[in-house]
Amino acid sequence: MSTPQPFHPNQRRWLPEGTVYGTLLNFNREFDLWAPKMTEAPYKAAAKAPVLYVKTANTFAPCGAEVPVQGEVEVGASVGLVIGRADEAVKGWPAPVVGAVLLSDLSLPHDSYYRPAIRFRNRDRFLVCGATPRTLATPADVAKLKLTLRVNDMDAQTVDLSTLVRDAATLLRDVGEFMTLQPGDVLMLGTDSLADGTRPRVKAGDRVEISAPGFEPLTHTMTKEAP
C-alpha cells in the first residue's frame, strides 16, 4: 500500500489512500436511544467491541464535490483519524496517527443498525472528504472539538466530540485488539444523531458545510441524479 501523501496547506483535493472505517453508535446520545433495542434479536446484548463498517473507494469525493442523489439523504458530520507510518506519527497516540480530517458521511435513510446494506452507505460519492487534514497534538485535542453542520447556510446540527462513548484514544486501542490499521487508512470516530434519533437530511439543490476550529470548512452540494 502506498504511503499517504504529505499534507500541504494549499492541497485542495485530499482523498484517502487506504480503507476508511466508520464507527456506529459511538455517541452517548444515540447509544442511549438505541440501548433498549440492543437486548432484542439477533444479538440480545450491546456490542462489547467497536461496531465498524467500511466506506469503499467509490464513495470518496473531494471537498467541493457535487453528489448526485435521487431523494433524501442523511448527513453525518464526522472526524477521521488518518493513519501513517510509525516513524511519522504524532507522539501521544496509541496508533500511528498523522492527522485528522473532516468527513461528510452520507447514507440513504434506513432502520437497521444490525445489517445495514452496502447500497445504503456505499453509493458513489457518499463520503466527501475535507480539503486538508490537520495535525492534532494529543487525543485530548479531539475531545475539545465541536463540529457545526450547516445546510443552505442554516445551522442543522452541532456535534460535540466530548460526548463520544469511546474517545479517540480508546477507540484506536479497542480497534487494535482485533485488526491492524495500515498507513493510508482512516478511522472515523462516528456520527451523532439529533435529539429525536434521526440525522439531518438533504436533497438535490442543497449545499452542505461542515466546520470545526482549526479546520478548513468542508463543503459539497447535492445534485439531481440522472435517470
N, CA, C and O of each residue as an XYZ file, in Angstrom:
908
protein
N       0.850     -1.199      0.000
C       0.000      0.000      0.000
C       0.880      1.243      0.000
O       1.891      1.280      0.701
N       0.519      2.244     -0.762
C       1.328      3.453     -0.848
C       1.260      4.250      0.441
O       0.296      4.169      1.202
N       2.310      5.021      0.659
C       2.381      5.876      1.838
C       1.524      7.114      1.629
O       1.517      7.663      0.528
N       0.798      7.577      2.651
C      -0.007      8.784      2.493
C       0.838      9.964      2.037
O       1.983     10.111      2.464
N       0.285     10.798      1.181
C       0.996     11.965      0.706
C       1.110     13.004      1.819
O       0.229     13.093      2.674
N       2.191     13.792      1.817
C       2.318     14.850      2.824
C       1.145     15.813      2.758
O       0.535     15.992      1.704
N       0.830     16.439      3.901
C      -0.273     17.379      3.971
C       0.259     18.780      3.702
O       1.100     19.275      4.452
N      -0.214     19.414      2.661
C       0.231     20.756      2.308
C      -0.910     21.747      2.507
O      -2.053     21.424      2.182
N      -0.641     22.939      3.027
C      -1.701     23.915      3.274
C      -2.541     24.234      2.052
O      -3.728     24.534      2.181
N      -1.947     24.174      0.869
C      -2.674     24.539     -0.348
C      -3.301     23.339     -1.054
O      -3.884     23.478     -2.130
N      -3.178     22.152     -0.440
C      -3.769     20.964     -1.048
C      -5.290     21.032     -0.930
O      -5.819     21.199      0.168
N      -5.993     20.905     -2.051
C      -7.439     21.120     -2.067
C      -8.238     19.863     -2.352
O      -9.458     19.865     -2.186
N      -7.595     18.801     -2.771
C      -8.369     17.643     -3.203
C      -7.834     16.376     -2.540
O      -7.602     15.370     -3.210
N      -7.640     16.428     -1.228
C      -7.175     15.252     -0.495
C      -8.234     14.161     -0.514
O      -9.422     14.426     -0.329
N      -7.783     12.922     -0.742
C      -8.655     11.750     -0.664
C      -7.899     10.646      0.071
O      -6.670     10.616      0.022
N      -8.595      9.749      0.742
C      -7.925      8.644      1.436
C      -7.183      7.749      0.452
O      -7.594      7.583     -0.696
N      -6.083      7.180      0.927
C      -5.312      6.256      0.096
C      -5.435      4.820      0.583
O      -4.892      3.906     -0.038
N      -6.131      4.617      1.671
C      -6.345      3.273      2.189
C      -7.820      3.010      2.386
O      -8.656      3.533      1.651
N      -8.138      2.202      3.376
C      -9.518      1.852      3.700
C     -10.074      2.820      4.734
O      -9.378      3.195      5.678
N     -11.311      3.217      4.557
C     -11.977      4.094      5.525
C     -12.975      3.258      6.320
O     -13.843      2.595      5.751
N     -12.838      3.299      7.638
C     -13.728      2.567      8.537
C     -14.609      3.552      9.293
O     -14.109      4.495      9.905
N     -15.908      3.336      9.251
C     -16.838      4.115     10.051
C     -17.140      3.390     11.356
O     -16.979      2.173     11.446
N     -17.573      4.132     12.359
C     -17.895      3.567     13.668
C     -19.344      3.883     14.005
O     -19.764      5.038     13.934
N     -20.106      2.862     14.371
C     -21.505      3.035     14.728
C     -21.681      3.228     16.228
O     -20.882      2.735     17.025
N     -22.735      3.950     16.606
C     -23.160      4.068     17.999
C     -22.024      4.501     18.926
O     -21.846      3.935     20.004
N     -21.259      5.508     18.500
C     -20.143      5.960     19.331
C     -20.399      7.324     19.958
O     -19.465      7.977     20.422
N     -21.656      7.758     19.975
C     -22.014      8.969     20.706
C     -23.034      8.599     21.786
O     -23.955      7.817     21.550
N     -22.849      9.173     22.962
C     -23.673      8.789     24.106
C     -25.165      8.943     23.839
O     -25.954      8.080     24.224
N     -25.561     10.036     23.183
C     -26.985     10.264     22.963
C     -27.598      9.152     22.125
O     -28.627      8.586     22.496
N     -26.972      8.838     21.001
C     -27.544      7.809     20.143
C     -27.443      6.432     20.790
O     -28.357      5.617     20.662
N     -26.340      6.168     21.481
C     -26.202      4.884     22.168
C     -27.337      4.693     23.167
O     -27.937      3.620     23.236
N     -27.625      5.729     23.934
C     -28.695      5.637     24.928
C     -30.063      5.441     24.273
O     -30.909      4.719     24.798
N     -30.275      6.087     23.126
C     -31.543      5.922     22.428
C     -31.733      4.491     21.923
O     -32.848      3.971     21.904
N     -30.627      3.863     21.513
C     -30.707      2.506     20.964
C     -30.563      1.428     22.030
O     -30.835      0.259     21.756
N     -30.143      1.791     23.237
C     -29.872      0.793     24.281
C     -31.038     -0.168     24.521
O     -30.797     -1.369     24.645
N     -32.304      0.301     24.593
C     -33.399     -0.650     24.826
C     -33.540     -1.714     23.742
O     -34.026     -2.813     24.013
N     -33.117     -1.395     22.505
C     -33.250     -2.347     21.402
C     -32.092     -3.334     21.338
O     -32.169     -4.340     20.632
N     -31.012     -3.050     22.078
C     -29.825     -3.903     21.990
C     -30.034     -5.278     22.610
O     -29.275     -6.207     22.336
N     -31.065     -5.410     23.448
C     -31.342     -6.708     24.053
C     -32.252     -7.566     23.185
O     -32.551     -8.708     23.535
N     -32.692     -7.023     22.060
C     -33.566     -7.767     21.154
C     -32.748     -8.628     20.199
O     -31.530     -8.479     20.105
N     -33.420     -9.522     19.496
C     -32.767    -10.335     18.473
C     -32.246     -9.417     17.364
O     -32.869     -8.386     17.110
N     -31.125     -9.743     16.687
C     -30.463    -11.050     16.752
C     -29.360    -11.163     17.801
O     -28.899    -12.274     18.066
N     -28.913    -10.054     18.414
C     -27.724    -10.118     19.264
C     -28.037    -10.199     20.756
O     -27.274    -10.798     21.513
N     -29.148     -9.607     21.185
C     -29.630     -9.718     22.559
C     -28.665     -9.149     23.600
O     -28.729     -9.522     24.772
N     -27.793     -8.272     23.190
C     -26.873     -7.604     24.116
C     -26.140     -6.517     23.357
O     -26.024     -6.564     22.132
N     -25.650     -5.541     24.095
C     -24.850     -4.487     23.472
C     -23.518     -5.058     23.003
O     -22.973     -5.973     23.621
N     -23.002     -4.517     21.916
C     -21.705     -4.968     21.403
C     -20.593     -4.628     22.399
O     -20.589     -3.549     22.990
N     -19.655     -5.556     22.579
C     -18.543     -5.333     23.500
C     -17.350     -4.672     22.818
O     -16.521     -4.049     23.481
N     -17.264     -4.806     21.514
C     -16.186     -4.197     20.732
C     -16.778     -3.124     19.824
O     -17.989     -3.111     19.607
N     -15.954     -2.225     19.288
C     -16.473     -1.223     18.355
C     -17.168     -1.880     17.164
O     -16.713     -2.903     16.652
N     -18.274     -1.278     16.734
C     -19.012     -1.770     15.576
C     -18.608     -0.917     14.377
O     -18.887      0.281     14.335
N     -17.953     -1.538     13.411
C     -17.382     -0.813     12.285
C     -18.091     -1.162     10.978
O     -18.715     -2.216     10.854
N     -17.981     -0.266     10.020
C     -18.393     -0.529      8.645
C     -17.355      0.103      7.733
O     -16.545      0.916      8.180
N     -17.375     -0.262      6.464
C     -16.365      0.214      5.512
C     -17.012      1.141      4.490
O     -18.080      0.848      3.952
N     -16.352      2.258      4.233
C     -16.723      3.120      3.114
C     -15.761      2.799      1.972
O     -14.564      3.071      2.064
N     -16.288      2.228      0.912
C     -15.466      1.769     -0.204
C     -14.966      2.936     -1.051
O     -15.481      4.051     -0.957
N     -13.951      2.664     -1.884
C     -13.263      3.731     -2.611
C     -14.178      4.506     -3.545
O     -13.924      5.680     -3.813
N     -15.250      3.870     -4.054
C     -16.155      4.588     -4.952
C     -16.901      5.718     -4.235
O     -17.442      6.614     -4.883
N     -16.928      5.676     -2.887
C     -17.629      6.719     -2.133
C     -16.785      7.972     -1.957
O     -17.329      9.024     -1.620
N     -15.471      7.897     -2.173
C     -14.596      9.019     -1.879
C     -14.842     10.175     -2.853
O     -14.837      9.988     -4.069
N     -15.054     11.349     -2.307
C     -15.247     12.548     -3.119
C     -14.509     13.701     -2.455
O     -14.475     13.779     -1.226
N     -13.919     14.598     -3.238
C     -13.135     15.697     -2.663
C     -14.016     16.833     -2.167
O     -15.183     16.947     -2.544
N     -13.450     17.650     -1.336
C     -14.129     18.860     -0.867
C     -14.615     19.672     -2.065
O     -13.881     19.857     -3.036
N     -15.845     20.151     -1.992
C     -16.421     20.920     -3.084
C     -17.145     20.085     -4.115
O     -17.641     20.625     -5.104
N     -17.219     18.782     -3.911
C     -17.817     17.887     -4.907
C     -19.325     18.093     -5.033
O     -19.977     18.604     -4.123
N     -19.854     17.688     -6.166
C     -21.287     17.564     -6.369
C     -21.653     16.097     -6.185
O     -21.021     15.216     -6.768
N     -22.672     15.837     -5.373
C     -23.068     14.469     -5.054
C     -24.461     14.216     -5.625
O     -25.428     14.823     -5.165
N     -24.583     13.334     -6.620
C     -25.895     13.080     -7.227
C     -26.757     12.166     -6.357
O     -26.286     11.139     -5.868
N     -28.018     12.545     -6.168
C     -28.952     11.755     -5.361
C     -30.324     11.748     -6.027
O     -30.645     12.624     -6.830
N     -31.126     10.739     -5.677
C     -32.481     10.653     -6.208
C     -33.504     11.265     -5.268
O     -34.474     11.879     -5.713
N     -33.291     11.099     -3.966
C     -34.232     11.611     -2.979
C     -33.479     12.149     -1.772
O     -32.391     12.707     -1.915
N     -34.051     11.987     -0.584
C     -33.404     12.480      0.621
C     -32.245     11.580      1.040
O     -32.266     10.364      0.849
N     -31.230     12.228      1.619
C     -30.027     11.545      2.082
C     -29.695     12.045      3.477
O     -29.833     13.235      3.758
N     -29.256     11.144      4.359
C     -28.808     11.537      5.690
C     -27.364     12.000      5.646
O     -26.544     11.438      4.921
N     -27.053     13.040      6.434
C     -25.696     13.575      6.519
C     -25.148     13.335      7.913
O     -25.792     13.671      8.906
N     -23.952     12.751      7.989
C     -23.276     12.566      9.266
C     -21.960     13.312      9.267
O     -21.050     12.968      8.512
N     -21.845     14.337     10.109
C     -20.592     15.077     10.235
C     -19.649     14.296     11.137
O     -20.025     13.898     12.240
N     -18.427     14.078     10.673
C     -17.503     13.254     11.442
C     -16.072     13.753     11.298
O     -15.758     14.574     10.435
N     -15.212     13.229     12.177
C     -13.772     13.424     12.087
C     -13.131     12.067     11.867
O     -13.466     11.101     12.554
N     -12.214     11.986     10.916
C     -11.489     10.749     10.656
C     -10.041     10.877     11.075
O      -9.405     11.897     10.810
N      -9.513      9.854     11.727
C      -8.103      9.807     12.110
C      -7.326      9.143     10.981
O      -7.627      8.014     10.594
N      -6.330      9.840     10.455
C      -5.546      9.352      9.325
C      -4.327      8.605      9.853
O      -3.552      9.147     10.640
N      -4.164      7.371      9.421
C      -3.080      6.511      9.894
C      -1.881      6.622      8.950
O      -2.037      6.643      7.729
N      -0.684      6.693      9.535
C       0.538      6.766      8.743
C       1.543      5.732      9.212
O       1.189      4.772      9.897
N       2.801      5.934      8.839
C       3.872      5.060      9.295
C       4.243      5.410     10.739
O       4.016      6.528     11.203
N       4.804      4.450     11.417
C       5.182      4.668     12.812
C       6.198      5.794     12.952
O       6.178      6.520     13.945
N       7.087      5.951     11.968
C       8.144      6.958     12.097
C       7.661      8.378     11.787
O       8.419      9.333     11.962
N       6.406      8.536     11.326
C       5.905      9.879     11.043
C       4.717     10.237     11.935
O       4.111     11.296     11.767
N       4.385      9.364     12.877
C       3.218      9.579     13.719
C       3.481     10.663     14.757
O       4.624     10.925     15.132
N       2.405     11.279     15.208
C       2.466     12.258     16.282
C       2.507     11.506     17.607
O       1.725     10.580     17.822
N       3.415     11.901     18.491
C       3.556     11.215     19.778
C       2.295     11.412     20.625
O       1.594     12.417     20.504
N       2.030     10.428     21.479
C       0.901     10.529     22.386
C      -0.320      9.759     21.950
O      -1.316      9.705     22.672
N      -0.254      9.149     20.749
C      -1.387      8.369     20.249
C      -1.085      6.881     20.382
O       0.075      6.485     20.259
N      -2.107      6.032     20.632
C      -1.876      4.588     20.746
C      -1.735      3.889     19.394
O      -1.591      2.667     19.345
N      -1.774      4.639     18.309
C      -1.575      4.134     16.950
C      -0.916      5.265     16.165
O      -0.981      6.423     16.578
N      -0.278      4.941     15.030
C       0.437      5.975     14.271
C      -0.485      6.952     13.540
O      -0.633      6.876     12.321
N      -1.096      7.857     14.279
C      -1.978      8.873     13.706
C      -1.134     10.035     13.202
O      -0.287     10.560     13.924
N      -1.375     10.432     11.950
C      -0.608     11.539     11.375
C      -1.477     12.765     11.127
O      -0.962     13.819     10.751
N      -2.770     12.646     11.329
C      -3.635     13.801     11.119
C      -5.089     13.447     11.347
O      -5.432     12.288     11.580
N      -5.943     14.461     11.277
C      -7.384     14.281     11.385
C      -8.046     15.091     10.281
O      -7.547     16.148      9.894
N      -9.164     14.599      9.780
C      -9.813     15.236      8.641
C     -11.320     15.270      8.866
O     -11.887     14.334      9.430
N     -11.970     16.347      8.424
C     -13.422     16.417      8.448
C     -13.991     15.521      7.353
O     -13.427     15.422      6.264
N     -15.112     14.872      7.652
C     -15.751     13.978      6.693
C     -17.256     14.186      6.721
O     -17.844     14.418      7.777
N     -17.865     14.102      5.559
C     -19.323     14.119      5.437
C     -19.742     12.731      4.994
O     -19.599     12.366      3.827
N     -20.268     11.954      5.952
C     -20.624     10.558      5.729
C     -22.111     10.503      5.357
O     -22.981     10.725      6.199
N     -22.381     10.210      4.101
C     -23.750     10.213      3.581
C     -24.323      8.800      3.545
O     -23.598      7.821      3.369
N     -25.624      8.720      3.714
C     -26.292      7.423      3.686
C     -27.747      7.611      3.284
O     -28.366      8.622      3.614
N     -28.287      6.633      2.572
C     -29.724      6.605      2.381
C     -30.378      6.267      3.718
O     -29.828      5.472      4.479
N     -31.526      6.844      4.019
C     -32.203      6.518      5.283
C     -32.498      5.023      5.383
O     -32.937      4.401      4.415
N     -32.252      4.452      6.564
C     -32.529      3.035      6.801
C     -32.752      2.818      8.293
O     -32.335      3.636      9.113
N     -33.403      1.730      8.638
C     -33.807      1.487     10.021
C     -32.849      0.589     10.795
O     -32.730      0.736     12.012
N     -32.164     -0.335     10.127
C     -31.406     -1.354     10.839
C     -29.956     -0.949     11.051
O     -29.276     -0.538     10.111
N     -29.481     -1.067     12.297
C     -28.054     -0.913     12.575
C     -27.351     -2.268     12.578
O     -26.122     -2.327     12.612
N     -28.116     -3.350     12.542
C     -27.504     -4.658     12.640
C     -26.882     -5.105     11.327
O     -25.747     -5.579     11.293
N     -27.639     -4.949     10.249
C     -27.122     -5.383      8.946
C     -27.449     -4.343      7.879
O     -28.187     -4.628      6.936
N     -26.899     -3.139      8.027
C     -27.182     -2.110      7.013
C     -26.567     -2.495      5.672
O     -25.361     -2.724      5.583
N     -27.378     -2.565      4.645
C     -26.908     -2.992      3.333
C     -25.928     -1.975      2.758
O     -26.034     -0.773      3.002
N     -24.971     -2.490      1.986
C     -23.977     -1.625      1.353
C     -24.647     -0.566      0.489
O     -24.137      0.546      0.358
N     -25.775     -0.905     -0.092
C     -26.428      0.041     -1.007
C     -26.888      1.309     -0.302
O     -27.108      2.323     -0.963
N     -27.039      1.285      1.022
C     -27.428      2.488      1.751
C     -26.245      3.437      1.939
O     -26.385      4.645      1.749
N     -25.094      2.906      2.306
C     -23.943      3.722      2.714
C     -22.870      3.898      1.643
O     -22.034      4.796      1.747
N     -22.886      3.047      0.612
C     -21.730      2.995     -0.272
C     -22.044      3.374     -1.709
O     -21.448      2.835     -2.641
N     -22.967      4.291     -1.891
C     -23.228      4.813     -3.221
C     -22.091      5.753     -3.625
O     -21.359      6.251     -2.770
N     -21.950      5.988     -4.912
C     -20.871      6.838     -5.414
C     -20.906      8.213     -4.742
O     -21.960      8.838     -4.623
N     -19.732      8.664     -4.307
C     -19.513      9.980     -3.706
C     -20.208     10.151     -2.353
O     -20.531     11.272     -1.959
N     -20.434      9.067     -1.657
C     -21.132      9.165     -0.371
C     -20.179      9.329      0.811
O     -20.567      9.093      1.955
N     -18.928      9.734      0.544
C     -18.020     10.157      1.615
C     -17.223     11.346      1.090
O     -16.216     11.180      0.402
N     -17.686     12.542      1.425
C     -16.985     13.747      0.975
C     -15.917     14.081      2.020
O     -16.193     14.112      3.220
N     -14.704     14.329      1.546
C     -13.545     14.462      2.431
C     -13.095     15.915      2.540
O     -13.164     16.676      1.576
N     -12.640     16.278      3.717
C     -12.110     17.614      3.934
C     -10.928     17.905      3.038
O     -10.234     16.995      2.587
N     -10.707     19.177      2.785
C      -9.666     19.578      1.838
C      -8.275     19.267      2.351
O      -7.408     18.860      1.577
N      -8.044     19.455      3.653
C      -6.700     19.314      4.211
C      -6.763     18.722      5.611
O      -7.336     19.344      6.506
N      -6.190     17.531      5.835
C      -6.104     17.016      7.200
C      -5.263     17.932      8.085
O      -4.367     18.635      7.617
N      -5.579     17.900      9.359
C      -4.903     18.743     10.340
C      -4.190     17.868     11.359
O      -4.706     16.823     11.756
N      -3.011     18.292     11.779
C      -2.299     17.589     12.833
C      -2.912     17.939     14.184
O      -3.144     19.109     14.488
N      -3.171     16.907     14.994
C      -3.677     17.106     16.349
C      -2.603     16.634     17.326
O      -2.105     15.514     17.209
N      -2.249     17.474     18.279
C      -1.127     17.182     19.157
C      -1.375     15.972     20.046
O      -0.481     15.143     20.220
N      -2.567     15.858     20.607
C      -2.883     14.762     21.522
C      -4.329     14.316     21.301
O      -5.121     15.054     20.714
N      -4.681     13.104     21.771
C      -6.084     12.675     21.688
C      -7.024     13.628     22.415
O      -8.188     13.757     22.034
N      -6.537     14.294     23.452
C      -7.392     15.225     24.195
C      -7.841     16.388     23.326
O      -8.891     16.978     23.582
N      -7.061     16.731     22.297
C      -7.456     17.807     21.390
C      -8.737     17.459     20.645
O      -9.527     18.343     20.312
N      -8.944     16.161     20.383
C     -10.150     15.731     19.675
C     -11.388     16.007     20.518
O     -12.406     16.473     20.007
N     -11.292     15.716     21.809
C     -12.448     15.875     22.691
C     -12.893     17.328     22.812
O     -14.020     17.599     23.227
N     -12.020     18.257     22.456
C     -12.353     19.675     22.548
C     -13.117     20.173     21.322
O     -13.636     21.290     21.320
N     -13.185     19.341     20.281
C     -13.763     19.788     19.021
C     -15.289     19.744     19.036
O     -15.896     18.829     19.593
N     -15.883     20.742     18.419
C     -17.307     20.747     18.132
C     -17.475     21.025     16.641
O     -16.975     22.025     16.125
N     -18.176     20.138     15.962
C     -18.419     20.280     14.535
C     -19.754     20.980     14.316
O     -20.737     20.695     15.000
N     -19.777     21.881     13.372
C     -21.019     22.562     13.009
C     -21.422     22.132     11.606
O     -20.660     22.296     10.653
N     -22.620     21.584     11.489
C     -23.172     21.189     10.197
C     -24.207     22.223      9.780
O     -25.159     22.494     10.511
N     -24.010     22.799      8.596
C     -24.938     23.790      8.072
C     -25.472     23.320      6.720
O     -24.728     22.786      5.898
N     -26.754     23.523      6.505
C     -27.395     23.189      5.232
C     -28.029     24.456      4.690
O     -28.892     25.060      5.327
N     -27.586     24.850      3.501
C     -28.078     26.086      2.882
C     -27.896     27.280      3.824
O     -28.781     28.124      3.969
N     -26.704     27.323      4.468
C     -26.310     28.420      5.364
C     -27.151     28.497      6.639
O     -27.145     29.520      7.324
N     -27.869     27.429      6.956
C     -28.642     27.367      8.192
C     -28.070     26.266      9.082
O     -27.800     25.163      8.605
N     -27.882     26.557     10.382
C     -27.377     25.551     11.305
C     -28.320     24.360     11.365
O     -29.520     24.522     11.587
N     -27.774     23.154     11.165
C     -28.580     21.934     11.202
C     -28.207     21.022     12.363
O     -29.039     20.243     12.830
N     -26.958     21.110     12.836
C     -26.523     20.216     13.914
C     -25.177     20.680     14.460
O     -24.341     21.200     13.721
N     -24.978     20.488     15.760
C     -23.677     20.639     16.390
C     -23.271     19.285     16.947
O     -24.038     18.663     17.682
N     -22.083     18.825     16.612
C     -21.582     17.530     17.054
C     -20.447     17.770     18.040
O     -19.405     18.314     17.673
N     -20.647     17.367     19.288
C     -19.695     17.604     20.373
C     -18.886     16.330     20.599
O     -19.426     15.326     21.064
N     -17.592     16.365     20.272
C     -16.763     15.174     20.371
C     -16.348     14.850     21.798
O     -15.638     13.870     22.023
N     -16.772     15.645     22.757
C     -16.543     15.272     24.159
C     -17.581     14.257     24.631
O     -17.487     13.746     25.747
N     -18.576     13.961     23.782
C     -19.650     13.040     24.168
C     -19.516     11.678     23.499
O     -20.504     10.953     23.380
N     -18.316     11.318     23.062
C     -18.089     10.010     22.466
C     -18.197      8.909     23.516
O     -17.791      9.103     24.662
N     -18.739      7.762     23.137
C     -18.728      6.589     24.005
C     -17.287      6.128     24.211
O     -16.845      5.932     25.344
N     -16.571      5.960     23.128
C     -15.137      5.676     23.170
C     -14.423      6.899     22.608
O     -14.617      7.249     21.444
N     -13.602      7.547     23.421
C     -12.864      8.691     22.906
C     -11.851      8.215     21.871
O     -11.703      7.013     21.647
N     -11.160      9.150     21.248
C     -10.292      8.803     20.117
C      -9.245      7.756     20.490
O      -9.039      6.791     19.754
N      -8.586      7.947     21.634
C      -7.537      7.013     22.042
C      -8.118      5.639     22.369
O      -7.553      4.616     21.982
N      -9.243      5.614     23.078
C      -9.863      4.338     23.441
C     -10.338      3.586     22.212
O     -10.166      2.371     22.121
N     -10.934      4.299     21.266
C     -11.393      3.654     20.038
C     -10.229      3.032     19.283
O     -10.330      1.898     18.815
N      -9.134      3.753     19.161
C      -7.959      3.215     18.471
C      -7.432      1.964     19.164
O      -7.093      0.979     18.508
N      -7.364      2.005     20.489
C      -6.873      0.832     21.233
C      -7.811     -0.357     21.064
O      -7.359     -1.482     20.847
N      -9.118     -0.111     21.162
C     -10.069     -1.214     21.078
C     -10.107     -1.817     19.673
O     -10.211     -3.035     19.525
N     -10.022     -0.971     18.643
C      -9.959     -1.493     17.277
C      -8.667     -2.289     17.081
O      -8.662     -3.314     16.399
N      -7.584     -1.820     17.677
C      -6.301     -2.509     17.560
C      -6.283     -3.884     18.191
O      -5.379     -4.675     17.919
N      -7.268     -4.187     19.031
C      -7.347     -5.506     19.650
C      -7.708     -6.588     18.636
O      -7.385     -7.757     18.844
N      -8.375     -6.213     17.538
C      -8.794     -7.246     16.586
C      -8.401     -6.959     15.143
O      -8.674     -7.782     14.269
N      -7.767     -5.815     14.861
C      -7.306     -5.561     13.498
C      -6.189     -4.525     13.529
O      -6.087     -3.732     14.465
N      -5.354     -4.541     12.495
C      -4.244     -3.598     12.385
C      -4.561     -2.572     11.309
O      -4.763     -2.919     10.145
N      -4.602     -1.310     11.706
C      -4.800     -0.242     10.736
C      -3.497      0.005      9.990
O      -2.425      0.049     10.593
N      -3.595      0.165      8.679
C      -2.431      0.313      7.821
C      -2.227      1.774      7.414
O      -3.174      2.559      7.447
N      -0.995      2.148      7.029
C      -0.767      3.503      6.532
C      -1.721      3.843      5.392
O      -1.857      3.077      4.439
N      -2.371      4.983      5.495
C      -3.347      5.400      4.498
C      -4.778      5.150      4.927
O      -5.699      5.744      4.366
N      -4.990      4.276      5.918
C      -6.337      4.024      6.412
C      -6.867      5.228      7.188
O      -6.099      6.059      7.672
N      -8.173      5.304      7.295
C      -8.837      6.369      8.062
C      -9.880      5.716      8.966
O     -10.679      4.895      8.514
N      -9.866      6.088     10.244
C     -10.848      5.590     11.203
C     -11.750      6.742     11.622
O     -11.309      7.673     12.297
N     -13.016      6.674     11.218
C     -13.982      7.698     11.615
C     -14.418      7.474     13.062
O     -14.619      6.338     13.491
N     -14.561      8.568     13.805
C     -14.947      8.466     15.206
C     -16.438      8.227     15.379
O     -16.883      7.905     16.481
N     -17.212      8.376     14.326
C     -18.646      8.166     14.399
C     -19.413      9.413     14.012
O     -18.835     10.487     13.847
N     -20.723      9.261     13.866
C     -21.613     10.391     13.602
C     -22.728     10.370     14.641
O     -23.177      9.303     15.061
N     -23.166     11.542     15.046
C     -24.180     11.634     16.092
C     -25.563     11.842     15.480
O     -25.698     12.306     14.348
N     -26.569     11.493     16.244
C     -27.951     11.729     15.828
C     -28.436     13.049     16.404
O     -27.788     13.647     17.263
N     -29.566     13.484     15.925
C     -30.275     14.586     16.556
C     -30.980     14.064     17.809
O     -30.952     12.865     18.086
N     -31.601     14.951     18.552
C     -32.228     14.565     19.818
C     -33.309     13.500     19.641
O     -33.544     12.700     20.547
N     -33.968     13.483     18.478
C     -35.040     12.507     18.256
C     -34.540     11.210     17.624
O     -35.339     10.349     17.256
N     -33.216     11.069     17.496
C     -32.647      9.854     16.940
C     -32.449      9.860     15.446
O     -31.858      8.927     14.904
N     -32.927     10.892     14.758
C     -32.740     10.993     13.316
C     -31.438     11.736     13.014
O     -30.733     12.181     13.921
N     -31.137     11.859     11.721
C     -29.990     12.645     11.277
C     -30.476     13.727     10.309
O     -31.527     13.575      9.687
N     -29.716     14.814     10.181
C     -30.109     15.825      9.207
C     -30.218     15.208      7.809
O     -29.431     14.336      7.442
N     -31.194     15.669      7.046
C     -31.399     15.152      5.700
C     -31.276     16.270      4.675
O     -31.633     17.420      4.929
N     -30.763     15.897      3.516
C     -30.596     16.854      2.425
C     -31.123     16.219      1.151
O     -31.366     15.014      1.083
N     -31.294     17.066      0.141
C     -31.807     16.607     -1.152
C     -31.131     17.416     -2.248
O     -30.345     18.321     -1.968
N     -31.436     17.087     -3.484
C     -30.846     17.792     -4.621
C     -31.109     19.286     -4.510
O     -32.226     19.717     -4.226
N     -30.061     20.064     -4.739
C     -30.150     21.510     -4.641
C     -29.606     22.071     -3.344
O     -29.374     23.275     -3.242
N     -29.396     21.210     -2.339
C     -28.901     21.673     -1.043
C     -27.379     21.793     -1.039
O     -26.673     21.063     -1.735
N     -26.901     22.731     -0.237
C     -25.463     22.917     -0.034
C     -25.137     22.577      1.411
O     -25.794     23.057      2.335
N     -24.120     21.748      1.600
C     -23.714     21.277      2.922
C     -22.355     21.874      3.283
O     -21.450     21.944      2.450
N     -22.231     22.300      4.533
C     -20.938     22.778      5.035
C     -20.711     22.206      6.428
O     -21.586     22.286      7.291
N     -19.525     21.626      6.644
C     -19.119     21.124      7.953
C     -17.861     21.874      8.357
O     -16.893     21.936      7.598
N     -17.881     22.445      9.556
C     -16.732     23.240     10.008
C     -16.378     22.884     11.442
O     -17.207     22.375     12.196
N     -15.132     23.159     11.803
C     -14.633     22.979     13.164
C     -13.411     23.875     13.327
O     -12.701     24.117     12.352
N     -13.146     24.375     14.540
C     -11.997     25.250     14.754
C     -10.691     24.592     14.300
O     -10.407     23.446     14.648
N      -9.915     25.325     13.530
C      -8.632     24.838     13.060
C      -8.674     24.058     11.770
O      -7.625     23.716     11.226
N      -9.867     23.766     11.261
C     -10.014     23.035     10.006
C     -10.584     23.958      8.931
O     -11.402     24.832      9.219
N     -10.145     23.756      7.701
C     -10.801     24.424      6.585
C     -12.192     23.808      6.405
O     -12.320     22.584      6.432
N     -13.223     24.616      6.225
C     -14.578     24.049      6.091
C     -14.676     23.052      4.937
O     -14.080     23.241      3.877
N     -15.432     22.003      5.169
C     -15.750     21.015      4.145
C     -17.078     21.419      3.526
O     -18.046     21.657      4.247
N     -17.138     21.500      2.210
C     -18.369     21.869      1.535
C     -18.667     20.891      0.401
O     -17.755     20.328     -0.205
N     -19.942     20.698      0.126
C     -20.350     19.963     -1.064
C     -21.800     20.301     -1.368
O     -22.518     20.825     -0.516
N     -22.222     20.000     -2.581
C     -23.602     20.280     -2.986
C     -24.253     18.987     -3.463
O     -23.595     18.086     -3.983
N     -25.550     18.929     -3.269
C     -26.327     17.777     -3.714
C     -26.979     18.100     -5.050
O     -27.571     19.169     -5.203
N     -26.883     17.213     -6.002
C     -27.455     17.427     -7.324
C     -28.420     16.288     -7.663
O     -28.411     15.240     -7.018
N     -29.239     16.507     -8.671
C     -30.223     15.513     -9.084
C     -29.529     14.415     -9.894
O     -28.844     14.688    -10.880
N     -29.719     13.190     -9.462
C     -29.120     12.056    -10.157
C     -29.822     11.834    -11.479
O     -31.050     11.874    -11.558
N     -29.039     11.601    -12.514
C     -29.615     11.366    -13.836
C     -30.438     10.099    -13.841
O     -30.040      9.122    -13.206
N     -31.575     10.068    -14.532
C     -32.423      8.864    -14.559
C     -31.727      7.720    -15.300
O     -32.289      6.631    -15.422
